[in-house]
Amino acid sequence: MQAITAFQVAEMPLSKAVAVIRTGLPTGAFDGVAKVLFLTADELAAKLGVSPRTLRDQRKRAVRLSRENTEKLVRIARVHREARKIFTTDEAVSRWLRSPAPALDGLAPIDMLDTDMGAREVEAVLNGIAYGNVM
């Protein structure tokens, strides 16, 4: 059976997603998200405030990600899902996430995704883009 991904969790009904987050995703899920975003695992870890050293250690020991790190990973997968509805490719999403956004006071959206509040603001910007109300 194939391991579950952060992208699959982002699509789940809330109760199932919360159960997976509480259990933790396999460390390989981190690599999967990084690849889709055209980042290295270390780059993604830095953006999400996760210690690359901790990730490497967890990978070696074959343990699951912590609840907090799983939640961060699912958060970025959720934002990716919303951005993918607007931008045509994963590469375009990655470029948008890395580019300074005037609606975010010039910060790159990916630099806001280490917190829930920042992710909500990024989602609001995506919603504005989708409906032509870019802030």
N, C-alpha and C positions, 0 to 999 in steps of 0.2 A: 504494500500500500504506500502511495506517495505521501510525503509529509505535507501538511497543510501550510499554505502561504499566508502572508499578511494581507495580500490582495483578496484572497478568499474570505478571510475574516472580515474585511471591510465590507463585503457584500452580504454577510450573514444577518439574520434577524438579531436584534439587540441581545436577547437572552442568551443565544448561542455564542455570539461574539464575546460577551462578558465572561462566559464560562471558559472560552479558549484563552482569553487574556489572563484570567486568574491562574490557569494551568501553565501558561508560558508557551511560546513558540520554540521550535528547535532553532539552534543558532544559525543553521543554514538559511533560515528565512531572512536573516539580516543581509546575507550575501545576495539573495534573490532580489530584494528591494533595491539594493545598491546597483545591481546590474541593470535593472530596468531604468534607473535614473541616471545611468552613465556616470556613476561614481564608484570609487573604491569603497570597500567596507570601512576603512579607516576614515575616509572623507565623510561618509554618512554618519559614522559614529560621532565625529567631531561636531557635525551640524546638529545632531540630536542630543548632545551633551552626554554621550555614552563613552566610557573609557575603552579605547581600542585594545588596551592590554587586558582588560576584563573580558572582552569579546574573544580574544585569542585564547585566553585561559579556559573559558567556557567551551570553546570549540574543541580544545584538546581533551577536556574531561567529558565531552559529549553530554553536557547538561542543557537544560532548557534556559531560555532567556528569562530574566526576572519579569515579574508582573509589570513593573514600571517600564522596562525596556521593550517589552512586547506591546504595551499600550502606545509607546512612542512610534514604534514601527507600524502599527495598525493605523495610527493617526496620519502618518505620511502616505500610507497606501490609500487611505480615504481621500486625502487631498489629491493624490495622483488620479484616482478614479474620477473625481469631479473635473480636474483639469483636462483629462483625456476626452471628456465630452465636448470640450471647446477646441483643443488643439488636436491636430490629426495624427500625430505620432508620439511615441514615447520620447524621442529625441527633442521634439518641439516642446513637450512638457518640461523636460529637463532644462532646456534653454530658458524657458519662462521662469522656472523656479529659481534659477541662478541670476536672473537679471534684476537690477534695481527697479522697484515699482514705485512710481510717484504716489500711488494711493496708500503705500506703506511707508511713507516718509522717506522714500529712497532706499529702503532696505530690500534685499532680495527675499522673495517669499520663503525660500528654504531656510533662511536665517530666523524665521518666526516660528518654525514648526517644532521647536523644542519645548514649547508650552501649549497647553490647550487654548488659552486665550489668543495666542498668536495664530494658531491654526484656525480658530474661528474667524479671525480677521482676514486671513488668506482666503478662506472659503467665501467670505462676504465679497471680497474683491473678485473672485471667480464668478460669483453670482451676478455681480455688476457687469462683468464682461459679457456673460451669457445673455443678459437682458438689455445690453446697450447702455447701461447706467454706470460706466466706468467712473470711479471717483477720482 
